[in-house]
Structure formats: structure tokens, C-alpha cells
Amino acid sequence: MNTESISEKKEVNREPSVHLIVFKLGSEEYGIRIEQVKEVTFTPEIARMPKIPVFIKGVANIRGDIIALLDLEERFHISSSALVNGEAKSYSKSYTLVLEAKDYTIGLLVREVPQSLSIPVSRIEKTPSFIQDLQINDNYIEGIGKLGERLIIVLDIHKILTFDEAEQLKA
Amino acid sequence: MKSREQEYKEIFIAEALEYFDALNRHISNLEKTPDDDQILAEIFRLLHNLKANAKAIGYLPISDLAHKLETAFELVRKHELTFSNEVATVLFDGIDLLGELLSNVDDPNYKILDESLFHNLDILAENGATKDLSEATKVQKLNARNLTLSDLIYIQIKKLDHLLNLVGELIIDRDRIISLSKDLNSEDLKAVSSHLYRITEEIQFSVMDARLVNVGTLFNKFPRIVRDIAQAEQKEIQLEIIGQDIQIDRNILQIITDSLLHLVRNAISHGVEKTADRLKKNKPRQGTLTLSAQSDRDNVLIKLSDDGRGIDIPAVKKAIVARKSLTADLVDDLHENEVLSYLFEPGFSMAKEVTEFSGRGVGLDVVKNAIDSIGGRIQVTSEKDKGTTFTLHLPTSIAVKGALLFEVEEGYYAILLMHTDSVVSIDKDELHEVGNMLVANIKNETIPVIYLREFLNSNDAHMNLGSKDRLNGTVQNIIIIVYNNRRLGLIVDKLYRQQDIVIKPLNKPLDNIEIYGGVTLLGTGKVCLVLDVPAITRYFISKK
């Protein structure tokens, strides 16, 4: 944990805060509430599965559980620098956030080591309404957290998964 | 203790229901041979035991009824009462009521609606009630009965399911350890793992064995059912049962119960002709239904045959055209087997054209789905005026299944052996481009063949299955799969081996991807995708 976040913590000590796991997609930072994250691990070998939506990269064996791995950059259509260079993206040096929903587990692929940090509830703003209006189906953004210079998009993982399923059926 | 009491009750019910089945079987037989003393003695014994057990556990209405029936049968046995039509009706009703009481035993609000049956039974008993002595001897017999504990224990299937799941997990880990011991090249580890292999093999076998039941437990319910349906349809039908003692996993038997009932009902209602029609065709007046079971390697074959009118192939063809599944000239060229396979398509009904398969809200597609779900398959053959035979190929056991492993583009895949017909290697030149497909002549049959790599990797718009250009190398490995009487060849990159696998279901959000039946872990820890043959075949049928 870096010094910045520690000083932030001190400052907000008495306020109720939200504990997030923060990771980068493209050039922005995204966060997911720690309760929804089961573990963070090096990405295991991915078994490619033909005939599934492109943003699901396949399945992997994590301690005997076989879970689907999602690339949110592709899911959100975010262009990342890594994507432009090579045609095939490699996930060999990436990390997997294992998320636990009510009745199943799923993995998110992220490029850099995810960080853990606390942010006061008051620093998380509701999503500006016009963004909600623009992306009717995509209101998986729970809010936008501001911490000094940083801007963290807080995701509601349950909504991402629900939407995946909807799109899934079309595929 | 309450739970102990509950357990006793459950055991009583389980036993009583077995008795009930047996009673039904015997009384149906008795109706045909009313003088058979052996059957009478057996009925007598069953009622007697049932009465005693019901009394012991405190189910008095059941023991009373069993007692009354027993008295009536006693009279029949002593030839003081003839097993005539009226008598038979009362006794059948009595046994039905017994079944009703058994299934409502836990309902405190349940009341017998019609007391007249008791009255009838009393009248029967009184007709020969001069011998009050017989009653007394019976009570004595009851008291003199030796107390013996059964060698059987009743166990909830849930517990066995759990055990079998654990065995599945164990096997995956075992294979993992064996492959690690090879990688590490440690002699000690190899010795231990080969011992582990033997033990898990034995555990697996024992648990699977514990779940096996006789097919007879299901078959023996049918004499009564057939009698009732035949009577309702005013048809004369005899049922032959063969191979009751073939063993099969209890859950598989459970899953096919409704399907078999459906097929039997169809066979009686629509397959077998009325007596007058049969005589016109020079057939024996009594129709015959044969329900048989036999072992076939690791599978069990259950066959249901009737000697009725058979399926009207031209009418099925008409129905195919009417549904616009195929054009008339294409249908004309179809092989008979293929015509029949359309009967299993969802929503396929020929209610108007032929009555043989007019459904009652349940079609043959439902039967087929049930059988697919346990990795089995169903076949039908039929000959005009000779009859129809349905054959169910069922796995003996659920959890561990034989599969063929192969590789496509560095990914591991498996197909259940149940769905594979054969494996062949043929030269590229023997494949021909026909329309949008490849075909090959294999064992004198023209079989469509698809290049699995192309099928898996191209989206529908760019898929080109009719071109040989994309094939690698000259010799092609082809797995021939069979489903619903149709054969399809799959070209794979590399063939591996046969192996028993434990299939894990795919979780959300991948649980709806049709072509996968699940995944399994290989000994190396690698994920292997299990292809769902029914779904792949369906894909190509809908394509056409």
C-alpha cells in the first residue's frame, strides 16, 4: 500500500468508508467492493472455449472450480495499448480477480496488480445522470469515487453479470 | 426419539410399497389363471406380512384392510369363493385402496371417501364366514412368527448421491497425482499412486454397485398398468417381461420411469389394434407387449416391442412435408431410419395423419430429452403390421462415464462413448465436397463429415464446411458420432484415448452454451471441454 492511501485513511478515519479493490482497465481506474472479491491470483492457464461471447476468454481451473474468465476491456469496448500492438492478447502475466456472486463464481482479467484502498462514502458520487441516460443497459457503474487526483469508477459487479447473461442469450 | 420413529415409518412405507407392487402383479396373473395355488399362496403371504407390519407401526386402517382382503383370499384359496368377475373387481379395488392408504399415510386429514368397499369385502367374507376357526389359526401363526432381522438396509438415495459425487472428485485428484508422480519421476510416489489407483477403482466400483437396483423394480409395476390401460381401451393384451434382474443405477431408472410409461401407453392405445382388426389381419387375437432388459457391455438396453400395426412411414413423410421441415422430393429419398427419427423432433405430431403418436401433451421429444439428459439414446424400428420396437440405450451408472478424448487446435475435448459409433482414419482424397458439406463413404454408408476446427472457430456467416482446402495433412482422423439414427463424422486434429471422466456442469454465464455438455479436469489439471453430441447434431439439422 502506498503512502498516499495511508494518509487518506487517517484523514477519513471517523467517517464510514468503503473498502475497494482497485484495478486498471485501459487508462482508467475501476473499483469493486472488497466483499465481492473472493481472491486475487495470477491468471492460471486459460482453456479457450469456442462459440462463446468474445469478452469471455475461456475457463480456468482455480482450485478445482472451473470458472469463466472475463476481459472487461473487451466487454466495455475500451481500447488498451496492449491490445493495439499484437493481434492476440496474452494473459500470461495478468492477474485474475475471483468474484463471488450469489450462486456462482467468475474471474476478471486485469493487467496490473490490483490495489486495495478505503474511500469515504461521501467521496463517492452517484453516476452523473446523463451517463445513465446514455447507456441504458450499462448502468453497472455504481458511482464515481474521488480521492485526491484519482478518479475511481466503482462497479456493481452484480449488474455486470446480469447484463452478460442477457447478451449471452443473444450470442 | 422422533427421528427414529420417522425412520421406521419410512422403512415400513418402502417395504409396503414393494408388497403393493407385488400384489398387483400377482392378482393380475391370478385373473388369468384363477386356479394357480402358488400365486394365491404368495398373495396371502404378502397381505399377511403387510397386515402385521402395519399393525406394529400403528397404521390401523391399513392393517384392517389387509386383514379383510386376507380373509377374502383365504376363502378363494379354500375354494369356498370362486375368483369370478365380481369378486375380482372387489379385490382389485381393495388393493387399490390399500395403495391409496399407503400413499396418504402421512396426511392427517385423509379420509376414505367410499366406505362401500369395506362393506363389499365384509359380504365376501361372510359368504364363507362359517369357518371362524381359520381366523384363530392365523392369529396364532402371527404370534409364532420368528423374529429375524433383514439383511437389507434401506438407505436414502441422497446419501448415495453424495458418496458418488465424492468418488468423482477423488478420481480427478487421483489422476492428478498419478500424472505428478510421472513428472517428478519419484519411485515412492509412483508406488503409492498405483496403490491409490487400485483403491479408488474399488471404491468407485463399490459405490456404483450399491446404487444398482433390478430393472424389475420398475418392470413389475407394468402388469397392472398394462391391464388397466388395456381394459380402458377395450383391447386384449398380454405383457411379457424379460430380464427383470438386469441391474441399473437407481436414478437412471427413476429418470426413465415416465418415458417408459409414455411409450407403453402409446403402444397400447395406438400400436396394438382392436381384436376385430387383429383377426382380420390373421393375427392372434391377443396383442403382445414385450418389455425386456439386457446388458450390452457397459450399457443396459431396454426394449419395448408391440406386435401392432407399426408406424405408417408414408404418413410420417407427409407430416414432415406438412411441417415444412423438408421438401417432398427430399423426403422421398430419406432412409426409413431417418424418417422415423423425425418423430423425436420437438412439436412433431401426427395426430391427424396417424394415431400412433398422437400425444397427450407429451410428445416423444420429451421422452428423448429425458434419455439425452442421462447420456443415453433412443432408437425406434417399425414394420407395417408387424409392430414397433423402441430401444433405449442407457448407461449403467451416472457419474463416471466413458469418453473419447481428442484435441482440436491445442484444446482438449471429450465426447461420450455412448454417442460414438467408431473412429476411422481416411485419406483426404476419400472426402468429397458435396454442397456445403463434406461426405465420405464409410462402411458402405455415405456419412456427412465436418471439420471440427472450422465448425468451432468460424462464426456462422464465415463458416465453410464444404471445402477441403482448410484440412491439414492428408490422413484425417474422424470420430463418427451417432444420435437419433443419424451419423455424423467429426474431423479432429489429434485422437487421444478412451478414459472414464467425471463431468462437471458449466457455471453461469456459460451454462447456456448449447454445444457443451460440461467440463472435466484431466490428470494434468488441464480443462477438457465435453462436447454435447445431441446439441451438435441438432445444430446441423436446423441448418438444413
Interface residues (C-beta under 8 A of the other chain):
Chain A: E45 A47 R48 M49 P50 K51 I52 I56 V59 A60 N61 G64 I66 I67 A68 A101 D103 Y104 T105 I106 L161 D164 E165 Q168 L169
Chain B: E169 I172 G411 Y412 L456 N457 K504 L506 N507 K508 P509 L510 N512 I513 I515 Y516 V519 L521 G525 K526 V527 C528 L529
